[in-house]
Amino acid sequence: MGFGKAQRSVWSFPYGLNKEVSKYLKKLKLLDSVYQLLVEDFEGLTGKEIAAAFWDLQSLHDKYIEFCRDWTEKLSQLQKLEDTKKESANYDMGIFQKCVRRLTWDYQAILSQDPHLPMELLPDDWGGKIAKEFVETCRQKFPVG
């Protein structure tokens, strides 16, 4: 559900999901075994420090950046190949559309690991924001039917 692990039995989340969590715990018959706390201040740590401590944001950031780097290279190579074929009567933009579908699939694989924290808790150069803009640009340049 995107919770960050503070320690073995303590989990954190920056959104008020008490009702949803209670419903889930009730379904699992764990409602009497779990205590939910609403904490507005975690003394000694800023929101960004808490986020960095409870979630592996650096690893996720690196995955986003690697995704953008890899796909920039793939699309660049494909563009060079397709530029040589443009003179052909058989030229088809479909190959780019297929690549954007694959690019979207790869992006969603990383996105599924993202806890979707508020931007104010993320590093200023957050790779998730960079990757989202990259994917949107690719989708605009090569729209998928």
Secondary structure, 3 states (H helix, E strand, C coil): CCCEEEECCEEECCCCCHHHHHHHHHHCCCHHHCCCCCCCCCCCCCHHHHHHHHCCHHHHHHHHHHHHHHHHHHHHHHHHHHHHHCCCCCCCCHHHHHHHHHHHHHHHHHHCCCCCCCHHHCCCCCHHHHHHHHHHHHHHHCCCC
